[in-house]
Structures are given as C-alpha cells and as structure tokens.
Amino acid sequence: MPKLSLLRPSGSLAPPARAIFLVGFMAAGKTTVGRLLASETGLPLVDTDELIEAQVGRPISEIFATDGEQAFRDLESDVLAQVAAGPPALVATGGGIMERPANVDVMRRSGSIVWLRVSAEEVLARTEGDATRPLLSVPDRMARARELLARRDPLYAQADIVVDTSGRPPRQIAREVRKALLSDPRVVALLVQHPMAVPVKVRGAAYQVLIGHGLLHRIGEMVARFRPRPKTGAVVTTEGACVTYAEAAVQALRQADCRAELMVVPDGEESKSLAELGRLYAGFARAGLDRSSWVFAVGGGVVGDLAGTAAATYLRGLALCQVPTSLLAQVDSSVGGKVAINLPEGKNLVGAFHQPRLVVADLDTLTTLPEEHMLEGLAEGIKHAALFDRAFFEWLEGNAEAVLRRDPVALRYFVARNVQLKSAIVSQDPTERGRRALLNYGHTIGHALERGAEEWALSHGRAVAVGMVAEAWAAVSAGMAEGDVARRLGALLRRVGLLAALPPVNYDTAAAALGLDKKIAGGVLRLPVVRRIGEAQVVEVGLDFLADALRGITARGGGSQPFSCEEG
C-alpha cells in the first residue's frame, strides 16, 4: 500500500500556515469533510456561511432575497478576512468565495487552499429537496449547476490541492486531503505547533487530553483555570530523566501560585507496591495536602498508576493530573482513570477508577525516551487500531517506522488518534463493565508472560505484542476470527521488532498468573477477540482456551528465534 509522505524538519520548521481553506461548489462536502479533518488534526472548524448568518442574524437565502448577491459577497469577504487574521483553523468556505481575486489573495497568504471538486450530477443528487440553495432555486437546476461550474471551476483550479469528491465517501476524501496537506511544509509546521485537545466525556467527570509540544512549561496556567484554583500539590515522578520534567512542572506550578512539592519514587515496576504507596501518603501529609490539592503524575505508567492510586485514596480522593512522559502512557494508561498497584501474587490487583481532571501529553518529553520504550507505546497503538479502526491500522502498516523515529507529524497523529479511540471507549464504559474490556486484548497472555519472566525481564509492550498474536491465532484456530487478523497483526509487530526472542518464562508461574486474571468470573474468562481488523468483541471461553498457546510460548522462551507470527 502507498505510504503517507511525512516531512521531517531539518533545523527549524517552515513558518506555519494560519489556516487550511476548503473551497468548492455547493454540496461538495466542505463542511462534512471539514469535520472529519478537524477531528484528526485538532484544528477547529470554521464555516464562513455560518459565521455570516450568526453576525447578520438571518439565513443566507434571506440575505440573497432581500439584499442581493453583491451584499452577500461583501459580507463573505469581511468574514474571510476576520477568519484569516484569527486563530489557526480549518475553514469551510462558501461556493462563490473565489469569484473575488482579493479573497484568493487572502487565503493564499494565510495558508493552503484545498478544492473539493464535484460534478453537476452529484450536486443535484446531494441537494435534492434542499430549499436553502438560492442559486439553484430555478426551473432547470441542471443547466444552472453546469453554468455555475463552468464559470467557477477555472477559479477553483487556483487551489494548492485538488481532490475529486464525486461518488466517494467523506472519510476517504478526508484521508486523501490529509495526505496531500502533509506535503506542504507550512501545514506541517501548523500541525506540529498547534496543540490538540481530545475530550473524554465520562459522565460526571469529563476532562480533556492536551497533546502537543511545549505544554509542560504551561501546566501552571492550565491548572489555574480550574475552580477552585489549587494552592498546594504534589508532583510525583520517578528517578532518571523524568526528574527534569517534574522539576519544570514544579516551577511552572509555583509561578501560577500553586505550592507544589516534588516527590521522587524509585524507577521500575517494583515501585507499584504497598510500601511505596505508604511513603507517598506520608509525603502528602508532610506537604500539608488537603481536599483542594492536586496530585501531578509526571512519568510513565508506573508513576501514573502509583500516584493515581494515592490520589484516589488519600483524603478519600484528590484531583489528579496525568502528565505522561512515555509513549505508552500517552496513548494508553494516562487516559481512562484506571489506577493500580501490584501485589506479589499478581499485577494491578489493588486499584481504583479515578478519572484525572486533566491529561497533559507533551510530545517533547518523548525525545529522551529509549527505543525500547517507544516500541511499548507502538504496541499499544497497534492494539487500538486492530480493535477499532481499520483505516488507522492501514496507516500504521505504512507509517509505523515514522512514529518510531519521532517524525513530528506522525507522532502527533499517532498519539491523538489513539487517545480518540480510547476516549470513545472510556466515555461509553468508564468502569470496564462492557466494551472497555476490549482494551485488554493481548493482556491475558501478556500479563501471564510478564509474571512468568524472571524479575520483570519481559517488557509490557513485548508481552502484549506476543499476547496479541497468540490470542489471535487461538481465535483463528477456534473459528472466531479471520486468518487475516493473525497474519497482518503478526507481520506488522514483527516488522517493527516487537516479536523478538523471549527471555526464559516459567510456565507454572505464568499459568498461575493466568488463573488470577481479573477478567475471570465464575470460572469463565471474558476474552477480547478481534474478528477482523477494526472489529472486535468479548467472548466467554473456558480457562483452558489459552493453555496450549501459553505452553507453546513458554517452551520457546529463552530461545534465539523470535516468536513466530505465522503459526498458532
């Protein structure tokens, strides 16, 4: 499949565009495609026709009827100038906006122009029964559409990008537009510099995930917008590079008049323990935290889990801000409110659902992330795509390497799309009683392998990657999934290096951990299954359903060969 061209900046980025303008004839799909692009880019969608109606207080059909087309065009030019001088945006324009050369100049100076081309036949089909199109309110609508298109098509042809829309679904059109836009350095600069906000609409506990560059130094002003404004807080982080990020957060919070105390816990999965949880409680007490205080978890999933559990339980619950600094935490653990610590008997056995008030995913923190940790985040992202979004999976088949090399546009899209997918599931099922259980795909075997490997020798990402392929082949063998699922999933994971040779894994320990899986109820395992790429469901199986797969994996543990993606 063709790869999406992604620009990697050498030195500084080009000066960013201010806007992306969608032009074309009526019913070309500018607003519909614009909404899809807004969702994927994080840029707000502005519709010039809607702005005119809001400012004048009358529908466009009435403006045409009472004031005439010339008056409407004057209003249109005024609104376009306002939008071009305003904040970054996607702009859906009126069909006649390019009839004035001055309008074309405004758009060209401000950004990139995209023409959504449409045929007269398609226009009539899309506007059948629509009385809000004054220019088509004539006896011979076809002749009128052809006349207008003959006059306007040469004007639309001045656009930077041309995409034909006739007979094509909006999502396909949006993908082609996005691909073409990424060949424009100014658009790349705009997307890289513009932060994206993804809402997580949990009932009674809605929040936003902010994704972008340079956000860590603005965390104080972000938190200051909340009411009541926090006056005290604890910034919890782990040893190593994360301390630098945590210290920046402390400084930003203090500048916003929030007395924040830095608390550092040991690095590694072992920190998710009752002992470290107790030390955090004592630190909170010494720092004088009260019910209005915030806890800031700056680091990867370990810090998010440990600090989140402390926030969920200290004083019966403090506000939590997740500041994920690993790719895995940015695309997965920081979103959804699941926090937990480990026991010697198993992983994440003590925890709670405690939704954050805010998630700040600063992509700059990924610059110091080791390659192995980038792979862990990529594994979770591949999982989300396999479960919910076939188009995103296809994008990853062409662009996974761009994510690993931290291409700014690919990385921003990868994180944002994963957060969108997880947000949709979390919003529907905040306490994992339904569809959210799908997010455990690959984790049943994955967690068992983690416990069976000596001293956490197997990383979470690699364990989940092997778990996904093993569970996929088990489902294929049982007739629950298409063979294409296991083959494509395995091929992608192998290509990026996630199916490398396993360390020694003790079968008895892994099997015991499998028997303690939290998805077991009444002796039945509720197992996520990807039936086909982008479609999944939870099925109920016996505890022995994965026994052969687990036994086969552990038998290969410690060998020199990578885990096979071509066999069950």
Secondary structure, DSSP 8 states (H G I E B T S, - for coil): ---------SSS-----SEEEEE-STTSSHHHHHHHHHHHH---EEEHHHHHHHHHSS-HHHHHHHH-HHHHHHHHHHHHHHHHTSSSEEEE--TTGGGSHHHHHHHHHHEEEEEEE--HHHHHHHTTT-TT-GGG-SS-HHHHHHHHHHHHHHHHTTSSEEEE-TT--HHHHHHHHHHHHTT-HHHHHHHHHS-EEEEE--TT--EEEEEESS-GGGHHHHHHTSSS---EEEEEEESSTHHHHHHHHHHHHHHTT-EEEEEEE-SSGGGSSHHHHHHHHHHHHHTT--TT-EEEEEESHHHHHHHHHHHHHGGG--EEEEEE-SHHIIIIITSS-EEEEEETTEEEEEEEE---SEEEEEGGGGGG--HHHHHHHHHHHHHHHHHH-HHHHHHHHHHHHHHHTT-HHHHHHHHHHHHHHHHHHHHH-TTSSSGGGGGGTTHHHHHHHHHHBGGG-S-HHHHHHHHHHHHHHHHHHTTSS-HHHHHHHHHHHHHTT-S-----B-HHHHHHHHHT-TTEETTEEEEEEEEETTEEEEEEEETTTTHHHHHHHHHHTT-SS---SS--
